Amino acid sequence: MSWRAILGVVALNAWFLVVGVGVLFALRGWRSWGELARLCGLAYMLGIAATAVVLVWALVLTVPFSVATVIGAGALVALVAALAGGRTGRRLPSRPRPRVPGWSLVATVSAALVVVYCEAQFRAGRLASLTEFDGWFFWVAKARAIFSFGDLDPQFFRELPHHGYPPLVPTLEAAAMRFMGSADVVTLHLQFWFLLVGFVAALVGLLAPRVRPLFLWPPLLLVLVTPRVSGYALQAQADFLLEELLAVAALLIGLWLVDRSDWQLVAAGIVLAAAMLSKREGALFGACVVLAGLGATWRQRRTAWPRLVGVGVAAAAATLPWWILLHVRGLGAETPEAGGIGLFSHLDLAWPSLKLTFSTLFDYHQWLLVVPVAALAIAGAFVAGARRLPSYALLLFVFGAAALTYTTWAFPSIPITKAPVNPIIRLTGWLVLVTPAVIPLVLNEGWDAE
Amino acid sequence: MSRRAAAAPLLVLVAALAYPVAVLSGGLPRFPTRAECIHPAKEGVPLEAVFGRFDLRAGAEARFQRVLAAGFKGTKIEPDGCGRLKVDVAGIPNLAVGHDLLKEAAKVGLTATLESVP
């Protein structure tokens, strides 16, 4: 808890942004410096995703973990990106010319509210204590081990609970600790503040030029003020990072459905890889995003499906080093207790699990009216005659709800309850965070179709 | 740049500045220190004798062994709530007993402080 620790976190996240700008240059470049400023949120999310994935690979390969490793991993990503961008003949735009885009009243007032909200979150996060159970039980414990030992210490990671959970979040937390200069578990919450701000900035940057302000800002504000997001988004555990990454990936694939620009799929692949290395559920929910894309492109499956499947396969392949390490160390992957055909031995749990999913998604005390609003928006867009994006959003929610049901059904030892012993409330957050990412596109398409 | 176009980002900037200005008008941000995990001893509350605080387990372990060897049974290593480990003897009923314990410790070359248990 000091200025030095805060500056350390700021420096780390500035580095992620720099790396992400390099990745963005390779993927699509920018026509003006104003466009780059607008896409800084996306660049940050790409930078953190790409750097963190490389850091996990480095840990698997027993590269000692230090500030130099974090900088080196980012530099490697930026170098590869710059070379790739250079090979495609991308050039930087000429000198910046000050130009302020026209802002509507809705955009202006909403942006002011979001900025003040983020400032208030910063104030809360600066002195937040590490009270979240999973946070101190194993997420931050793993981070402290990486910080202290400089590697994935075999004995420590064998004896710690949930050794099979992917290590991206502890790696990120350990990087923050290195930059802070100590295992400061209080200031660590600011790392998650940067992720929340990056997520919001990515959504706004990608959507602002494409959708009407009235479709973009109210869903975003609604999600930000839900009790769950406003109270728990800065927790030092993996849930919100996973959900933010999934929502950005879902948005990028949604944009690809409209634009068919390959850079959007590559960016989605990078973000999905990080999501899959964040939590076990990352693979399941990531598959839902890809499947929704496949469903929405049924009529163009010959051209679209190989690309979408390629995104999913590439993202999953990025997690292979971690699973290989677990195998080499003789550690289990902590797969579901009743996964696969085991589900049929617990058919009695199917209906209660589904009911729990829906009662949580529609729980006003957790998520306000986010999911009902999303459902109405999808229905309204269908009625207006839109098909492509409402279908995508509908499939996202259907597959997402099925996946959430599976997370309860496949663990018979976990009580079917909203109590913290069952992670269902935390997990439903992914569909809630998908809402401000995808629903604005759905509403816009519905409006244009009418 | 038209006046109207400039007004929108200006409004956001004003909102962005208003919040921190309002917060900082009450003084600069306070950073709690590790000293705030040390609670001075007072009568009427549970007390403990603390034989040192350590950043590393090894340091705490060495002090723990030394205190134990000096005959202070019930010595423990515990987190102090501020990211450090403390070597302490808890269960001291009052200040008088506590001061006697500190004198005993001093006789064998150990320094301890009497603190309230939070």
Interface residues (C-beta under 8 A of the other chain):
Chain A: M1 S2 W3 P98 R99 V100 P101 G102 W103 A107 T108 V109 A111 A112 L113 V115 V116 E119 A120 R123 R126 L127 S182 A183 D184 V185
Chain B: M1 R4 A5 A6 A8 P9 L11 V12 V14 A15 A16 A18 Y19 P20 V23 P29 F31 P32 T33 G83
